Amino acid sequence: MNEEKEPRLKPIIEGAQSLSLGISMVVAVLIGVGLGLGLKHIFDKTWLLWVGVFIGIAAAVLNVFKAYSKQYKEFEKLAQEPRYKYQKQMNDKEDDDEDFGEKKY
């Protein structure tokens, strides 16, 4: 009876991680804009704002890529489970219900 049980909160935590993807994208862009504004203020160069914006966008894209990679690995594991494997069965006999040719009455 000392079996390890899956934590009850695990599905909730996984759901929160999925929801946090959108939040992390917004936060990454905002941090980039803040960085750009700080650099613009320090060096008095307007183009540094855009450098910060692009860094924030790149960080958001990286977050999406990481989330995609994680989900892809989970689906690959799921595809290897025997009950979800799709096994193509080849039938040599034709199906009489389907007639794709010209109908003769």
N, C-alpha and C positions, 0 to 999 in steps of 0.2 A: 504494500500500500504506500510505499515511499516513492511513487512515481512522480516524476517532475511534471507539474501541470503548467500549461501555457498561461501566462499572466492574463487576468481579465482585462487589463487596460491596454493590452497590446493592439487590438483593433482600433481603439480610440487614438492611441499614439500614432499609428500608421496613417489614420485619417487626418490627423492634425499635420503630419508631415506633408501629406498631399496638398492640404489647404495652404500650408506655409509657402509653397512654391510661388504663388502669386504675390504673397507679401514680400518674399525675399527678392523678387524681381523689382518691385517698387522701391524697396529699401536700397538695393544695389544702385539703382539709377539715382536715387536721392543722395546717397553718399558720394557718388561720382560728381553730381552737380555741386554738392558742398565742397568737395575737393577742388573742383574747377573754380568756384567762386573764391575760395581761399587763395589759390595760386594767382588768380586775376588780381585780387586785392594786394597781395604781397609784391608781385612783380609788375603790376600795372600793364599787363598784356591781355587784351581781350581774347585772343585765340586760345589762351590757357583754359578758359571756361569750357570751350568745346573739347579740349583734351580730356577734361574731367568728365564731361557728358559721355564721350566715347568710352572712357574707362568704365563708367557705370553701366553702359549698355553691354559692353563686353562681359562684365561680371554677371549681368542678368542672363545673357545667353549661355554662359558657362554653368550657371545654376540649372537652367533648363536641360542642358546636355547631361549633367550629372544625374538629374532626376530621371531622364529618359534611359540612361545606362542602367540605373538601378532597377527600373521597371522591366527593362528588356531581360536582365538576368533572372528576375523573378518569373517571367513568362517562359523563359527557356527551361527553368527547373520544372515548372508546371507541365510543360510539353513533354518532358521525359517520364512523367508518371504514367504507368500502364493504363489507367482508366481513361486518360485523355488522349492517348495515342490514336491517330487515325490510320487504320490499316486499309489500304486500297485492295479491294478484292476484284479480281479479274474474272468476269463471267464470259465464257466463250459462246454461249447461246444468245441469240438475238431476242429482244423483247418484242413480243407480238402485239403489245398494246400501242406501240408507236409506229406510225406509218408516215414517212417523210416523202414518199413518192406521190405520183398522180393517182387520184382516187378513180376507180373504175366501178361504175354502177351497173 
